[in-house]
Amino acid sequence: MKRLAGLSTLALIISSTSGCGWLWGDDGYFRDRGTDYLDARQTAAMQLPPNVEAKRLDPLLPVPNNVANSTDTPDKFEVPRPQALAVGAEDSAFSLQKSGDSRWLVAQRTPAEVWPVAREYFQNNGFRIVDERPQTGEFSSEWQGTKDLAPSMGRRLGSLLTDSDNQVRVHVRIEPGVVRNTSEVFVVSAERDEDSTADVAFPARTGNAPLEASLLDGMLADLSSSSEHGSVSLLAARNYDAPSRVSLTQDGNGNSVLHLSTDFDRAWSSVGRALELGDVRIDDINRSLGVYYVNLAEGANKPEEEKGFFSRMFGSEPSQEEIDARAERYQVRLTRAGGDVQVSVEKDLNTVAPDDVARRVLGLIQENLG
């Protein structure tokens, strides 16, 4: 009974003081302190006695000097795209990653840069490439015994096969990495008896994990050496991304379309690059709809080119009103068609572009694809 009486008394006290400002108000003990940092002020640095030697005391969380002021922020501004990861002189542009039995190589290079040197690595070690698809970043070797490979490669793989006399082939896949301008290289192997003629399919994830790890280790050393000597080629960039077949045809309604034999991702990047190479202004993009919004009356945006002296002095750059007045705006639309992609030109969502305009734009894209 005493405990019940005490609790009742406490509840009565709390309820009677709930309206008091000293407890719950803005100046109360239980006030919201979430914005107290806005009233914080910098104080003088801590001073030590002259006869005390101590290391320098730096603030753990210093306030930046250039803090943005809401009154100085423009109403409209463009957020810059994140920059690619910088690789220091002491860091390698290539590294190995591992998850369970799976291993793969990560390169601080685009797939187009990695493709030629990865292919060259396997060819230099005696692998005969029989199936390659640059537009999807894949190539495969034919069935070979270890005696058909380069001597060092044959000895290394012979000790990793189920039987040293077995035949082996590899499938290499180069994919864009999670971080922009990086690549991930995967190697899968298949093995069969030397007297067998069965076409053993490549496994989904890994065939012979130690053998594939050995190939990746060798490729890592080879690519790192090539990078140090500056021999990583950029010449295959356009051929890598370019569709294997490109044809200018007509759809069922007689409208001009560009047919690309590739997947949507490759087609999207290829068409975007072709428009830039063709000096076409891209005002906006919508990748989910597969649309480039272009202005044929203006040249391509080149923000990296600084305006000239007279352009800055006399304001010769056209105003937005002038650009809008002479604009020729169209939509370059990419549409999946089975395993391929069709590119069309439209005035808007419900209106196709005039055929002469469509053929001019599609011809320009085709000319700069590869």
C-alpha positions in Angstrom: 0.0 0.0 0.0 2.9 2.3 0.7 4.4 1.7 -2.7 1.0 2.4 -4.4 0.6 5.6 -2.4 4.1 6.7 -3.4 3.4 6.1 -7.1 0.2 7.9 -6.9 1.8 10.9 -5.3 4.6 10.9 -8.0 2.0 10.7 -10.8 0.1 13.6 -9.2 3.3 15.7 -9.0 4.2 15.0 -12.6 0.7 15.7 -13.9 0.5 19.0 -11.9 3.8 20.2 -13.3 3.3 19.1 -16.9 2.2 22.5 -17.9 5.2 24.2 -16.3 7.7 25.8 -18.7 10.7 25.0 -16.6 10.2 21.3 -17.3 8.8 20.9 -20.8 9.0 24.3 -22.5 11.6 25.7 -24.9 13.7 26.7 -21.9 12.8 23.6 -19.9 15.0 20.8 -18.7 13.6 18.4 -21.3 13.7 20.9 -24.2 14.7 19.9 -27.8 18.4 20.4 -28.1 18.6 19.4 -31.8 19.5 22.9 -33.1 21.8 24.0 -30.3 24.8 23.7 -32.7 23.5 26.7 -34.6 24.2 28.9 -31.6 27.7 27.5 -31.1 30.5 30.1 -31.1 34.3 29.5 -31.5 36.3 30.1 -28.4 40.0 30.8 -27.9 42.4 27.9 -28.2 43.4 26.1 -25.0 46.6 27.6 -23.5 49.1 25.5 -21.7 51.6 26.8 -19.1 55.0 27.9 -20.7 56.9 25.1 -19.0 54.7 22.3 -20.3 55.7 20.5 -23.5 52.9 18.9 -25.4 52.1 18.0 -29.0 50.0 20.3 -31.0 46.2 20.2 -30.2 44.2 20.3 -33.4 40.4 20.4 -33.4 38.8 17.0 -34.1 36.0 18.5 -36.2 37.2 21.8 -37.7 34.6 24.1 -39.3 35.4 24.7 -43.0 36.3 28.3 -43.9 34.1 28.3 -47.0 30.7 27.4 -45.5 27.9 28.0 -48.0 25.6 30.8 -47.1 21.9 30.3 -48.0 21.7 33.9 -49.2 24.5 33.3 -51.7 23.2 30.0 -53.2 21.7 30.5 -56.6 18.2 29.3 -57.4 19.4 27.1 -60.2 22.7 25.2 -60.3 24.1 22.0 -61.8 25.4 19.4 -59.5 28.8 18.1 -60.8 29.1 14.4 -61.6 31.3 12.4 -59.2 34.8 12.0 -60.3 36.4 8.6 -60.8 38.6 7.1 -58.1 42.1 8.5 -58.3 44.9 6.0 -58.3 48.0 7.2 -56.7 51.5 6.4 -57.8 51.9 3.8 -55.1 48.6 2.1 -55.9 48.1 -0.5 -58.6 45.5 0.1 -61.2 44.6 -3.6 -61.0 43.7 -5.7 -58.0 42.1 -9.1 -57.1 38.8 -9.5 -55.3 37.5 -12.6 -53.6 34.2 -13.8 -52.3 34.0 -17.5 -51.2 35.4 -19.5 -54.1 34.8 -16.7 -56.6 37.7 -14.5 -57.6 37.8 -11.6 -60.1 40.1 -8.8 -61.2 39.2 -5.2 -60.7 40.8 -2.6 -63.0 40.8 1.2 -62.7 40.2 1.3 -66.4 37.2 1.2 -68.7 36.2 -2.1 -70.3 37.3 -0.8 -73.7 40.9 -0.4 -72.3 41.0 -3.7 -70.6 39.6 -5.8 -73.5 42.6 -5.7 -75.8 45.3 -6.4 -73.2 43.2 -9.2 -71.5 42.7 -10.8 -74.9 46.4 -10.4 -75.7 47.4 -12.1 -72.4 45.5 -15.3 -73.3 46.8 -15.3 -76.9 50.4 -14.8 -75.7 50.0 -17.8 -73.5 48.8 -20.1 -76.3 45.0 -19.9 -75.9 43.3 -19.9 -79.3 40.3 -17.5 -79.3 37.4 -19.0 -81.2 34.4 -16.9 -80.1 34.6 -13.2 -79.2 31.9 -10.6 -78.8 33.5 -7.2 -78.1 30.1 -5.6 -77.8 29.3 -7.7 -74.8 32.9 -7.9 -73.4 33.3 -11.7 -73.8 35.6 -14.2 -75.5 36.2 -17.9 -75.3 39.1 -20.2 -76.2 38.8 -23.6 -77.9 39.5 -27.0 -76.3 43.3 -27.5 -75.9 45.7 -29.7 -74.0 48.4 -28.2 -71.8 51.0 -29.2 -74.5 49.3 -26.7 -76.9 49.8 -23.8 -74.5 52.9 -21.8 -73.8 55.4 -23.9 -71.9 55.1 -22.0 -68.6 51.3 -21.8 -68.8 51.1 -25.5 -69.7 53.2 -26.5 -66.7 51.2 -24.3 -64.4 47.8 -25.5 -65.5 48.8 -29.1 -65.8 49.3 -29.4 -62.0 45.8 -27.9 -61.4 43.8 -30.1 -63.8 42.0 -33.2 -62.6 44.3 -35.1 -65.0 47.4 -33.3 -66.5 46.4 -34.8 -69.9 42.9 -33.3 -69.9 41.8 -30.6 -72.2 40.7 -27.2 -71.0 39.1 -24.0 -72.4 38.3 -20.7 -70.8 35.6 -18.0 -71.0 36.5 -14.4 -70.1 33.9 -11.8 -69.3 34.7 -8.1 -68.9 32.0 -6.0 -67.3 31.7 -2.3 -66.2 32.6 -2.0 -62.5 30.4 -0.6 -59.8 32.5 2.6 -59.8 32.5 4.7 -62.9 35.4 4.0 -65.4 36.3 0.7 -63.8 36.1 -2.9 -65.0 35.7 -6.3 -63.5 37.2 -9.3 -65.2 35.8 -12.8 -64.6 37.4 -16.1 -65.8 35.5 -19.4 -66.0 37.1 -22.7 -67.1 35.7 -26.1 -68.4 37.6 -29.4 -68.5 37.2 -32.7 -70.3 39.0 -35.9 -70.9 41.7 -35.7 -73.7 39.9 -38.3 -75.8 36.4 -36.8 -75.3 34.6 -34.9 -78.0 31.7 -33.8 -75.8 31.1 -30.1 -75.7 31.2 -29.4 -72.0 29.3 -26.2 -71.2 30.9 -23.5 -69.1 29.6 -23.5 -65.5 27.6 -20.5 -64.3 30.1 -19.4 -61.6 33.3 -21.4 -61.4 34.7 -24.6 -62.9 38.1 -25.2 -61.4 38.6 -22.5 -58.8 42.4 -23.0 -58.3 43.0 -23.0 -62.1 41.0 -19.8 -62.6 42.7 -18.2 -59.6 46.1 -19.0 -61.3 45.0 -17.4 -64.6 43.8 -14.3 -62.8 47.1 -14.0 -60.8 49.0 -14.2 -64.1 46.7 -11.7 -65.8 47.1 -9.3 -62.8 50.9 -9.4 -63.1 50.7 -8.9 -66.9 48.2 -6.0 -66.8 50.1 -4.3 -64.0 53.3 -4.5 -66.0 51.6 -3.2 -69.1 50.2 -0.3 -67.2 53.5 0.6 -65.7 55.1 0.7 -69.1 52.2 2.7 -70.6 51.2 0.1 -73.1 47.5 -0.2 -72.1 45.8 0.5 -75.5 43.0 3.0 -76.0 42.6 2.1 -79.7 39.9 -0.5 -79.1 37.6 1.9 -77.3 35.2 2.6 -80.1 35.3 -0.9 -81.6 34.6 -2.4 -78.1 31.4 -0.5 -77.5 30.3 -0.4 -81.2 27.5 -2.8 -82.2 28.6 -5.7 -84.3 26.1 -4.9 -87.0 24.5 -1.5 -87.9 21.9 -1.0 -90.6 19.7 1.9 -91.6 16.2 0.4 -92.5 12.5 1.2 -92.2 10.0 0.0 -89.7 6.5 -1.3 -90.6 5.2 2.2 -91.1 7.9 3.2 -93.5 9.8 5.4 -90.9 13.6 5.3 -91.0 15.2 3.5 -88.1 18.7 2.4 -87.2 19.0 -1.2 -86.3 21.8 -2.1 -83.8 22.8 -5.7 -83.1 23.7 -5.2 -79.5 22.2 -5.0 -76.0 20.6 -1.9 -74.7 23.4 -0.8 -72.4 26.0 -0.9 -75.2 23.6 0.8 -77.6 22.8 3.6 -75.2 26.5 4.5 -74.6 27.4 4.1 -78.3 24.6 6.4 -79.5 25.4 9.0 -76.9 29.1 9.0 -77.9 28.1 9.1 -81.6 25.9 12.2 -81.1 28.8 14.0 -79.3 31.2 13.0 -82.1 28.7 14.3 -84.6 28.6 17.7 -82.8 24.9 17.3 -81.8 23.7 19.3 -78.8 22.2 17.0 -76.1 19.9 19.1 -73.9 18.7 16.3 -71.7 18.5 12.5 -71.4 16.1 10.0 -69.9 17.7 6.6 -69.8 14.7 4.8 -68.3 12.7 5.9 -71.4 15.7 5.5 -73.7 15.6 9.0 -75.0 18.2 11.6 -75.9 16.7 15.1 -76.2 18.7 16.9 -78.9 18.8 20.3 -80.5 20.1 20.1 -84.1 20.5 23.9 -84.3 23.4 23.9 -81.8 26.7 22.2 -81.5 27.6 19.7 -78.9 28.1 20.9 -75.3 31.8 21.1 -74.6 32.1 22.5 -71.0 35.8 21.7 -70.9 36.5 24.3 -73.6 37.1 27.7 -72.1 35.5 30.7 -73.8 37.8 32.9 -75.8 38.9 36.4 -74.7 36.7 38.3 -77.2 33.7 36.0 -76.4 34.1 36.9 -72.7 34.7 40.6 -73.4 32.0 41.4 -75.9 29.4 38.8 -74.9 29.2 37.1 -78.3 27.8 33.9 -76.7 24.1 33.6 -77.7 21.5 34.2 -75.1 19.0 31.5 -74.0 16.2 33.5 -75.8 18.2 33.3 -79.1 18.9 29.6 -78.6 15.2 28.9 -78.0 14.2 31.0 -81.0 16.2 29.0 -83.5 16.0 25.6 -81.7 15.4 22.4 -83.7 14.5 20.0 -80.9 14.0 16.3 -81.5 14.0 13.1 -79.5 16.4 10.2 -80.4 14.7 7.2 -79.0 16.2 3.7 -78.3 13.7 0.8 -78.3 14.5 -2.8 -77.4 13.6 -5.2 -80.3 14.2 -8.7 -79.1 17.9 -9.0 -78.4 18.7 -5.9 -80.5 17.9 -2.2 -80.4 16.2 0.2 -82.8 17.0 3.9 -82.9 14.3 6.3 -84.2 14.0 10.1 -84.3 10.7 11.8 -83.1 9.4 15.3 -82.9 7.6 14.4 -79.7 6.1 11.4 -78.1 3.2 11.3 -80.7 4.9 12.7 -83.8 7.7 11.2 -85.8 10.3 13.5 -87.3 10.3 14.3 -91.0 12.0 11.6 -92.9 14.8 13.8 -94.2 15.6 14.9 -90.6 15.4 11.3 -89.3 17.8 10.0 -92.0 20.2 12.9 -91.4 20.4 12.2 -87.7 20.5 8.4 -88.0 23.1 8.6 -90.7 25.2 10.8 -88.5 24.9 8.3 -85.6 25.8 5.4 -88.0 28.8 7.3 -89.3 30.2 7.8 -85.8 29.4 4.5 -84.2 32.6 2.6 -84.9 
